[in-house]
Amino acid sequence: MTLLLPLALPIALAAVALGVWYGRRIEARRRDRARTLAGYGPMAAALRPNGRSGAGGPNARRGAGPGSRALGALPGLLVVLAFLCFAVAVARPQATLSLPRIEGTLLLTFDVSGSMAADDVTPSRMEAAKAAAKAIVDRQPPGVVIGVVAFSDAGLTVEAPTSDTTAVLQTIERLGPTHGTSLGQGILAALTAIDEAESDTPATYYSNRSEAPTATPGPVAPGSHGAAAIVLFSDGENNEQPDPLEAATVAANRGIRVLTIGVGTTTGKVLDLDGFRVQTALDEGLLEQVATLTAGTYQPATGLDAGSVYAELSKHLVARDEDLELTAVIAGVGLLVLIAAAGISLVRTGRLP
């Protein structure tokens, strides 16, 4: 268990200790005042040694037994325990629990190469890809986590898979064209992000996932890992290693589908990149090959059916470590203990402790 406000705990405990000390002083003064008043008036006879109802009488002996004294002290002890609970609650304790979930993983993988600045689609290929991705995020079903990967001449995970759609949309909005293109690096980076997202399941926790792979796992049927998929937004142009089809084969051998979304037009556009005029066009053939290898599908970004992305995405049982704040629970326990102390004191003495 950890504390969100660790410095609050010693301060609160000091306040409880001060309260106990002050309460004992008040009780001592009350007893002294009672003894003083007992020496005068009708109470004096009851306390004199020869009195019929004196301190040595049978009733007094019955009332002063160990059980009666312990029961008399119980309300005070419960009050102290209740305030100790409140002191811990003030520090906002939290515990990390492994909670089961039914979950699927979707990786939105963006080509952010220089060619994505082309405006053969309105307003540009990059903005068209963002619009298509946002439509997919808007259709996110319960239990599916979405991550974002960007690639140009290398791949980079920019948002780990999460159920927070606001964070995903903000990440998408920040993307912009940069340098060269390596479709293979983008696919491999997405596979790494899926590994990291699924590795949170403890080895001892039951799930319907297959056993941990050996050092050299054999290939499985393409598309057989239905709980994860990659959505690749690109114009299909590639000028960096590794070969996109080799990376797609890696994904296929692990059973992960790559759904390719073509951005741009086959007629293309001439771009001025760093002083060079470059012809860039949508390579639908390569994107279709990647999708076919992995048992995925190809769609153009214009007219994208966002709901179809989730059509074959299944879910599996996983366990996630989550920080759960215990403030309300501990404060509730303290309140119940305080109520119990008040009830015992009212029944025994007719007053609050």
Backbone torsions as a table, in degrees:
resi	resn	phi	psi	omega
1	MET	NA	138.2	177.5
2	THR	-120.6	165.1	-178.6
3	LEU	-117.6	131.2	177.0
4	LEU	-74.7	-29.7	178.1
5	LEU	-125.4	71.3	-173.3
6	PRO	-61.3	-32.2	-179.5
7	LEU	-69.1	-20.6	-179.4
8	ALA	-72.1	-25.8	-176.0
9	LEU	-65.8	-51.8	179.3
10	PRO	-62.4	-33.7	178.3
11	ILE	-65.5	-43.9	-179.3
12	ALA	-67.3	-39.8	178.7
13	LEU	-65.6	-37.5	176.7
14	ALA	-63.4	-39.0	177.9
15	ALA	-64.8	-39.0	177.7
16	VAL	-64.6	-45.1	179.2
17	ALA	-60.7	-41.2	178.0
18	LEU	-64.0	-39.9	178.5
19	GLY	-64.4	-39.7	178.1
20	VAL	-64.1	-45.1	178.9
21	TRP	-60.5	-45.1	-178.9
22	TYR	-67.3	-36.9	178.6
23	GLY	-65.0	-40.0	177.4
24	ARG	-65.1	-35.8	177.6
25	ARG	-65.4	-43.3	179.3
26	ILE	-62.3	-42.3	179.9
27	GLU	-65.0	-39.0	178.9
28	ALA	-64.6	-41.8	177.6
29	ARG	-64.2	-38.5	179.8
30	ARG	-63.3	-40.7	-179.8
31	ARG	-68.8	-40.6	177.3
32	ASP	-61.1	-41.5	-179.9
33	ARG	-65.2	-37.9	179.5
34	ALA	-66.3	-40.1	178.3
35	ARG	-64.7	-39.6	179.8
36	THR	-63.4	-46.3	-179.9
37	LEU	-68.1	-27.0	-178.4
38	ALA	-68.7	-17.4	-179.9
39	GLY	-80.6	-4.1	-178.3
40	TYR	-127.5	154.4	173.1
41	GLY	70.5	-161.3	-173.8
42	PRO	-59.0	-28.8	-177.1
43	MET	-69.7	-22.9	-176.9
44	ALA	-60.9	-41.7	-178.5
45	ALA	-59.7	-36.3	-178.4
46	ALA	-68.5	-25.3	-175.8
47	LEU	-98.7	-6.2	179.6
48	ARG	-75.5	145.7	-176.3
49	PRO	-57.6	-33.9	-177.0
50	ASN	-92.0	1.7	-177.7
51	GLY	-71.0	151.5	-179.1
52	ARG	-66.9	-32.2	-179.3
53	SER	-109.7	33.3	-175.8
54	GLY	-68.1	179.7	-176.4
55	ALA	-65.0	-22.6	-179.6
56	GLY	-88.2	2.3	-178.9
57	GLY	-67.7	163.7	-176.5
58	PRO	-64.7	-37.0	-179.5
59	ASN	-61.9	-41.5	-179.6
60	ALA	-64.3	-39.8	-178.8
61	ARG	-64.8	-38.0	178.7
62	ARG	-66.5	-37.9	-176.8
63	GLY	-76.1	-15.4	-175.1
64	ALA	-103.1	17.3	-179.6
65	GLY	-67.6	163.8	-179.4
66	PRO	-58.9	-40.6	-179.6
67	GLY	-63.2	-39.7	-179.9
68	SER	-67.4	-40.7	179.6
69	ARG	-65.3	-39.8	179.9
70	ALA	-65.6	-41.1	179.3
71	LEU	-67.6	-33.7	177.9
72	GLY	-67.7	-32.3	-179.6
73	ALA	-82.4	-16.0	-174.3
74	LEU	-59.9	-46.1	179.6
75	PRO	-57.4	-41.3	179.0
76	GLY	-63.5	-41.5	178.6
77	LEU	-64.0	-39.6	179.0
78	LEU	-66.6	-36.7	177.0
79	VAL	-62.5	-43.8	178.6
80	VAL	-62.2	-43.4	179.2
81	LEU	-61.6	-40.6	179.1
82	ALA	-61.6	-43.2	-179.2
83	PHE	-72.1	-27.5	172.3
84	LEU	-65.3	-39.4	175.1
85	CYS	-61.5	-43.8	179.1
86	PHE	-63.2	-37.0	179.5
87	ALA	-63.3	-41.9	177.5
88	VAL	-66.9	-39.3	-179.5
89	ALA	-63.3	-35.2	179.2
90	VAL	-59.5	-32.4	-179.1
91	ALA	-79.7	-0.4	177.2
92	ARG	54.5	70.8	179.1
93	PRO	-71.9	148.9	174.2
94	GLN	-142.2	151.9	179.3
95	ALA	-125.7	149.6	176.7
96	THR	-96.3	117.7	-178.0
97	LEU	-117.2	145.3	175.3
98	SER	-93.0	107.7	-174.2
99	LEU	-108.4	136.4	179.8
100	PRO	-75.4	146.1	176.8
101	ARG	-143.6	153.9	168.1
102	ILE	-101.8	117.5	-166.6
103	GLU	-143.8	145.4	170.8
104	GLY	-124.1	156.2	-174.8
105	THR	-124.5	130.1	178.3
106	LEU	-124.8	127.7	179.0
107	LEU	-110.1	113.2	174.8
108	LEU	-84.5	114.1	-171.6
109	THR	-114.8	116.9	-170.5
110	PHE	-108.0	131.6	167.5
111	ASP	-77.6	116.6	178.8
112	VAL	-116.8	32.6	177.9
113	SER	-73.6	170.8	-177.8
114	GLY	-60.9	-31.7	-178.4
115	SER	-65.7	-18.4	179.9
116	MET	-73.7	-3.2	174.8
117	ALA	-83.8	-8.9	-178.3
118	ALA	-59.9	144.6	-177.3
119	ASP	-110.1	33.0	174.8
120	ASP	-72.0	-11.2	165.3
121	VAL	-122.7	149.7	-173.2
122	THR	-88.4	134.6	-6.5
123	PRO	-83.2	-22.0	175.0
124	SER	-163.7	166.6	178.7
125	ARG	-61.3	-40.3	-179.0
126	MET	-62.0	-45.8	-179.2
127	GLU	-69.2	-33.4	176.5
128	ALA	-66.0	-40.0	177.5
129	ALA	-64.3	-41.4	178.6
130	LYS	-62.3	-43.4	-179.2
131	ALA	-62.3	-41.9	179.1
132	ALA	-64.9	-41.3	179.4
133	ALA	-65.1	-40.6	179.4
134	LYS	-63.8	-34.7	177.0
135	ALA	-65.0	-36.5	176.9
136	ILE	-67.4	-43.7	179.8
137	VAL	-62.8	-38.7	179.8
138	ASP	-63.1	-24.0	-179.7
139	ARG	-97.4	12.9	-176.6
140	GLN	-57.9	119.9	177.9
141	PRO	-81.6	162.1	177.4
142	PRO	-60.1	142.9	176.7
143	GLY	88.1	-2.1	178.7
144	VAL	-106.7	129.1	175.6
145	VAL	-103.3	143.5	-175.8
146	ILE	-121.7	133.0	175.1
147	GLY	-119.9	167.7	-178.2
148	VAL	-128.8	130.3	174.6
149	VAL	-123.7	136.3	176.3
150	ALA	-118.7	144.2	177.9
151	PHE	-145.5	144.7	168.0
152	SER	-128.5	-96.1	172.9
153	ASP	-91.1	1.7	174.2
154	ALA	-152.8	163.0	-179.2
155	GLY	-104.7	145.2	-177.8
156	LEU	-146.8	127.8	174.1
157	THR	-79.5	118.0	-177.9
158	VAL	-105.4	-12.0	174.6
159	GLU	-151.7	114.0	178.1
160	ALA	-65.1	150.9	-179.8
161	PRO	-52.0	129.6	-176.5
162	THR	-149.3	159.6	174.4
163	SER	-91.7	-0.6	-179.5
164	ASP	-82.6	96.4	-177.1
165	THR	-65.4	-31.4	178.9
166	THR	-61.6	-44.4	179.4
167	ALA	-64.0	-39.8	-180.0
168	VAL	-65.0	-45.3	-179.5
169	LEU	-64.3	-38.7	177.9
170	GLN	-65.2	-38.0	178.1
171	THR	-65.2	-44.2	178.9
172	ILE	-59.9	-41.8	-177.0
173	GLU	-63.5	-28.9	-177.4
174	ARG	-79.3	-12.6	-175.3
175	LEU	-69.7	148.6	177.8
176	GLY	-157.7	157.2	-178.4
177	PRO	-63.4	145.0	178.8
178	THR	-131.4	-98.7	-168.7
179	HIS	-115.8	-133.1	-175.3
180	GLY	-70.0	-174.3	-175.0
181	THR	-127.2	128.5	172.1
182	SER	-135.4	91.7	179.0
183	LEU	-59.1	-37.4	-179.4
184	GLY	-61.7	-43.0	178.2
185	GLN	-63.3	-36.9	178.1
186	GLY	-63.4	-43.9	179.1
187	ILE	-64.3	-44.8	-178.9
188	LEU	-65.4	-37.6	177.5
189	ALA	-65.1	-37.6	178.0
190	ALA	-66.5	-39.2	177.3
191	LEU	-62.7	-39.8	177.7
192	THR	-63.6	-41.5	179.0
193	ALA	-63.8	-36.5	177.1
194	ILE	-66.1	-41.7	177.3
195	ASP	-57.9	-46.2	-178.1
196	GLU	-65.9	-37.4	-179.9
197	ALA	-67.7	-35.3	-176.4
198	GLU	-90.5	-9.7	-177.6
199	SER	-77.1	-6.0	179.8
200	ASP	-72.8	-10.4	179.2
201	THR	-78.4	117.2	-179.5
202	PRO	-59.7	148.0	-178.1
203	ALA	-63.6	-27.5	-178.0
204	THR	-89.7	-1.8	-176.8
205	TYR	-91.3	131.0	-177.4
206	TYR	-68.6	135.3	171.6
207	SER	-154.8	172.9	179.5
208	ASN	-91.4	12.4	175.4
209	ARG	-72.9	153.1	178.7
210	SER	-69.2	168.0	179.8
211	GLU	-63.9	159.1	179.0
212	ALA	-58.3	135.0	-177.0
213	PRO	-67.7	156.4	175.3
214	THR	-78.4	-179.8	-178.2
215	ALA	-62.3	-32.0	178.2
216	THR	-126.4	77.4	-175.9
217	PRO	-67.4	145.0	176.8
218	GLY	-81.0	156.9	-180.0
219	PRO	-67.8	151.6	174.8
220	VAL	-114.3	175.0	-178.5
221	ALA	-65.9	136.2	177.7
222	PRO	-55.8	134.5	178.1
223	GLY	81.0	2.8	-175.9
224	SER	-75.9	-20.7	176.4
225	HIS	-89.4	80.9	-170.9
226	GLY	-74.5	-10.5	-175.9
227	ALA	-85.7	1.0	178.9
228	ALA	-144.5	145.4	178.6
229	ALA	-151.7	154.8	177.7
230	ILE	-113.3	130.4	174.0
231	VAL	-108.6	114.8	-172.8
232	LEU	-105.8	115.2	177.6
233	PHE	-99.3	116.5	-176.8
234	SER	-162.1	161.4	170.9
235	ASP	-89.2	-1.7	174.5
236	GLY	84.8	-6.8	179.4
237	GLU	-77.9	132.6	-177.6
238	ASN	-133.7	132.2	178.7
239	ASN	-136.3	18.1	-179.8
240	GLU	-135.3	158.3	174.9
241	GLN	-82.2	156.3	1.5
242	PRO	-81.9	172.4	177.6
243	ASP	-60.6	127.4	-179.9
244	PRO	-56.4	-35.3	-178.7
245	LEU	-71.4	-31.2	175.4
246	GLU	-67.6	-42.4	177.2
247	ALA	-64.6	-38.9	177.7
248	ALA	-63.5	-35.4	178.1
249	THR	-65.3	-37.8	175.9
250	VAL	-60.0	-44.9	178.6
251	ALA	-64.6	-41.4	-179.6
252	ALA	-63.3	-41.3	-179.5
253	ASN	-66.7	-18.8	176.6
254	ARG	-98.6	1.9	176.5
255	GLY	79.8	13.5	-176.7
256	ILE	-99.0	124.9	-178.9
257	ARG	-78.9	144.6	172.4
258	VAL	-115.0	114.9	178.1
259	LEU	-95.8	113.1	-175.1
260	THR	-95.1	137.1	179.1
261	ILE	-119.7	112.5	-178.4
262	GLY	-79.4	130.1	-178.7
263	VAL	-120.6	121.6	-179.2
264	GLY	120.2	-169.8	179.7
265	THR	-125.6	155.2	179.9
266	THR	-71.2	-21.5	176.2
267	THR	-75.9	-31.6	172.2
268	GLY	79.9	-163.8	-174.0
269	LYS	-156.6	147.6	174.0
270	VAL	-91.9	124.9	-179.3
271	LEU	-111.9	148.3	173.0
272	ASP	-100.2	102.8	-178.0
273	LEU	-113.7	110.5	179.3
274	ASP	53.5	40.8	177.7
275	GLY	87.2	-2.9	178.8
276	PHE	-108.0	138.5	176.0
277	ARG	-91.7	119.7	-173.0
278	VAL	-124.1	131.0	174.6
279	GLN	-84.2	125.5	179.2
280	THR	-129.3	137.7	-177.5
281	ALA	-147.5	160.0	178.8
282	LEU	-70.4	126.2	176.6
283	ASP	-101.4	83.1	-178.6
284	GLU	-65.4	-33.3	-177.6
285	GLY	-59.0	-46.7	-179.6
286	LEU	-65.1	-43.4	-179.3
287	LEU	-64.0	-36.9	177.7
288	GLU	-67.6	-37.4	177.8
289	GLN	-63.7	-44.0	178.7
290	VAL	-60.2	-44.8	-179.7
291	ALA	-64.4	-43.0	-178.4
292	THR	-64.9	-41.9	179.9
293	LEU	-58.5	-35.7	-173.6
294	THR	-101.2	9.9	-177.0
295	ALA	64.5	28.4	177.7
296	GLY	-97.2	-162.7	-179.9
297	THR	-132.7	158.3	174.9
298	TYR	-116.2	137.0	174.7
299	GLN	-141.8	145.8	169.9
300	PRO	-75.5	151.4	-178.8
301	ALA	-64.6	-35.7	177.4
302	THR	-74.0	124.4	-178.6
303	GLY	79.2	22.4	-178.7
304	LEU	-63.0	134.7	172.4
305	ASP	-89.9	94.1	-173.8
306	ALA	-62.1	-35.3	-178.4
307	GLY	-66.8	-27.7	-177.9
308	SER	-67.2	-21.2	178.8
309	VAL	-60.9	-33.3	-177.4
310	TYR	-92.8	-1.9	-171.2
311	ALA	-58.4	-43.0	-176.5
312	GLU	-107.7	12.0	178.9
313	LEU	-85.5	107.6	179.1
314	SER	-89.1	-177.9	-179.7
315	LYS	-131.9	153.4	177.8
316	HIS	-135.7	167.3	-177.1
317	LEU	-81.7	125.4	176.3
318	VAL	-133.0	168.0	175.3
319	ALA	-124.3	129.1	-179.1
320	ARG	-115.1	134.9	172.8
321	ASP	-76.6	120.4	-178.5
322	GLU	-127.5	141.4	175.3
323	ASP	-83.2	118.4	-177.8
324	LEU	-113.3	119.6	-179.9
325	GLU	-76.7	132.2	-174.7
326	LEU	-104.8	10.6	-176.1
327	THR	-55.2	-50.6	-176.4
328	ALA	-64.7	-38.6	-178.8
329	VAL	-63.8	-48.7	-177.4
330	ILE	-68.5	-38.8	177.0
331	ALA	-64.2	-37.1	177.7
332	GLY	-64.8	-40.2	176.5
333	VAL	-62.1	-43.6	178.3
334	GLY	-60.2	-39.9	179.5
335	LEU	-65.4	-41.2	178.5
336	LEU	-63.9	-40.7	178.3
337	VAL	-64.4	-39.7	179.3
338	LEU	-64.9	-40.1	177.7
339	ILE	-64.5	-40.5	178.3
340	ALA	-62.9	-41.6	178.6
341	ALA	-62.3	-43.0	179.2
342	ALA	-64.3	-40.2	-179.7
343	GLY	-64.7	-45.1	179.6
344	ILE	-63.0	-43.2	-178.6
345	SER	-65.8	-41.1	179.5
346	LEU	-64.7	-39.3	179.9
347	VAL	-67.4	-40.9	-176.3
348	ARG	-79.8	-43.2	-170.2
349	THR	-119.6	-11.0	-177.9
350	GLY	76.6	13.0	177.9
351	ARG	-141.9	162.6	177.6
352	LEU	-73.4	151.9	-178.7
353	PRO	-68.2	NA	NA
